[in-house]
Amino acid sequence: MPLQSINPSSNEVIKIYEEISFDEIQIKLQAAENAHQAWRKTAFSHRAGLMKKAGQILLKRKEEFAKLIALEMGKPLKQGALEIEKCALVCDYYAENAEKFLSPEEVKTEALKSYVSFEPIGIVLAIMPWNFPFWQVFRFAVPALMAGNAGVLKHAFNVSGCALAIEDVFAEAGFPVHLFVTLLCDIPQIPKLIEHPLIKAITLTGSTRAGQTVAAQSGRAIKKTVLELGGSDAFLILEDADLDKTVTLACASRLLNAGQSCICAKRFIVVKSIQKEFEQRLSTEMNKVVLGDPFEAATTMGPMARMDLREALHRQVTESILKGAKLLLGGKIPGGKGAYYPPTILTEVKKGMPAYSEELFGPVATIIPVEDEEEAIFVANDTEFGLGAAVFTQDLKRGEEIAQKRLEAGCCYVNNMVRSDPRLPFGGIKGSGYGRELSHFGIREFVNIKTVCIHK
């Protein structure tokens, strides 16, 4: 079945890719396994040299890749360039730190010698989304390859060009042929991929529903998974928050990537004493956004990635309004071509509305008024998700206690928006998944944590 890549700004077909057969997939998997068997024996210094080169290639071709991202999923050029720079950063980070992260750890026992070693496991299958088409892949692939594994990518069909470009980066950097492979296939092929004996582990970034399916299939095959799933991140805005800073970050976080990010702020939980002022300021800030062609320099927000995603978002907005939410800004589908949706604000959101309980994967801010800190924490945790959360207060001790002890999420920030950083573990709890990416936690997800004991 052909895989179509469609320009979300114009709805025009960019390119049609032919899906490969499962017989062809098996040939590619065997080639990846052969490459892995040689690669696992290489020194960290050798791997690091190639990974550094991959980072250099990304920076050299940054403008080219930013244009490809804009074409396939609508991200403005400046934001696409920043995504590529972040990919280069993660290449350098693991090139410099992988050997340290995976060095054997001595453990004192009655044995003559005992230690824990971290050994590669084989081929890691990555099922990746379209919203950060380079970054999502590199944050899995770089630690996986530096650990001595091979990588196989099943990317979202609408960013097939990006998928092939990533494979080309590793090839140009000098990595062994077939060590990192892109498979142009669609969802029905995934169960057979997971079951294939050469696939040793699976990482997925996607929806909670996709995570449930992949976890069940991987569980039957007894294979390790890391799942980074949906999120409905909360901004807790307490009565003593610095609103100048908070509103700027709220707008930036909510509209990042046209609101199509798992860690975008989606629920603004605001103490009622400052609700009206926050609403006015946020409306003013979001009105400054320039919605338009991602190739235009003045554009600060491009289209959503697909028309069906826009329609789904608009249904959530409409249903929430019908159930009593108040529309402060946006909320109307513009005329013309493309999957454009305006910055939108819903307020007076309550339990029972889609905007309260569902993930709104687009540029829609949800404001939930609360009486005080206790209610704010309750509402923040009253969700199936648990990826990120942020609390805004000028009392740093108060903010830290809430972030560390009281918020149910994998990534919690005080007075800043949630973001991923190669130096820090990234991942969620509850319906947002399990396992961690990045930092030393991420590279140790896909290794054999092996106990070695030597006795006389």
Secondary structure as GFF3:
##gff-version 3
##sequence-region A 1 456
A	DSSP	beta_strand	3	7	.	.	.	ID=ss1
A	DSSP	beta_strand	12	17	.	.	.	ID=ss2
A	DSSP	alpha_helix	22	39	.	.	.	ID=ss3
A	DSSP	alpha_helix	44	60	.	.	.	ID=ss4
A	DSSP	alpha_helix	62	73	.	.	.	ID=ss5
A	DSSP	alpha_helix	77	101	.	.	.	ID=ss6
A	DSSP	beta_strand	105	106	.	.	.	ID=ss7
A	DSSP	beta_strand	113	120	.	.	.	ID=ss8
A	DSSP	beta_strand	123	127	.	.	.	ID=ss9
A	DSSP	alpha_helix	135	146	.	.	.	ID=ss10
A	DSSP	beta_strand	150	154	.	.	.	ID=ss11
A	DSSP	three_ten_helix	157	159	.	.	.	ID=ss12
A	DSSP	alpha_helix	160	173	.	.	.	ID=ss13
A	DSSP	beta_strand	180	182	.	.	.	ID=ss14
A	DSSP	three_ten_helix	187	189	.	.	.	ID=ss15
A	DSSP	alpha_helix	190	195	.	.	.	ID=ss16
A	DSSP	beta_strand	199	205	.	.	.	ID=ss17
A	DSSP	alpha_helix	208	220	.	.	.	ID=ss18
A	DSSP	beta_strand	224	228	.	.	.	ID=ss19
A	DSSP	beta_strand	233	237	.	.	.	ID=ss20
A	DSSP	alpha_helix	243	255	.	.	.	ID=ss21
A	DSSP	three_ten_helix	256	259	.	.	.	ID=ss22
A	DSSP	beta_strand	265	271	.	.	.	ID=ss23
A	DSSP	three_ten_helix	272	274	.	.	.	ID=ss24
A	DSSP	alpha_helix	275	286	.	.	.	ID=ss25
A	DSSP	alpha_helix	307	322	.	.	.	ID=ss26
A	DSSP	beta_strand	326	329	.	.	.	ID=ss27
A	DSSP	beta_strand	344	347	.	.	.	ID=ss28
A	DSSP	alpha_helix	354	357	.	.	.	ID=ss29
A	DSSP	beta_strand	364	370	.	.	.	ID=ss30
A	DSSP	alpha_helix	373	381	.	.	.	ID=ss31
A	DSSP	beta_strand	388	392	.	.	.	ID=ss32
A	DSSP	alpha_helix	396	401	.	.	.	ID=ss33
A	DSSP	pi_helix	402	406	.	.	.	ID=ss34
A	DSSP	beta_strand	411	414	.	.	.	ID=ss35
A	DSSP	three_ten_helix	430	432	.	.	.	ID=ss36
A	DSSP	beta_strand	433	434	.	.	.	ID=ss37
A	DSSP	alpha_helix	439	443	.	.	.	ID=ss38
A	DSSP	beta_strand	447	454	.	.	.	ID=ss39
###
